[in-house]
Amino acid sequence: MTTVTVDDKEYELETMTEEQQNIVTLLQQNSVILNQLNHQMSCVQAVGNMKTKELRESLGIEEPDAPVK
């Protein structure tokens, strides 16, 4: 049995209507896509940081000082 939790209450997927099951499927797809987009965003930010550092080094610019605590 597959269960779905909504507002801390479990529901059996098999007892849901086809429309409800379709909504669950859409929500699952939404979650997967959101995770993929977050991963892509992190990768793009990392490459941007790397390339900014690379450009600074090639221009002879020193890294900014770390903030004083």
Secondary structure, DSSP 4 states (H G I P E B T S, - for coil): --EEEETTEEEEGGGS-HHHHHHHHHHHHHHHHHHHHHHHHHHHHHHHHHHHHHHHHHHTPPPPPPPP-
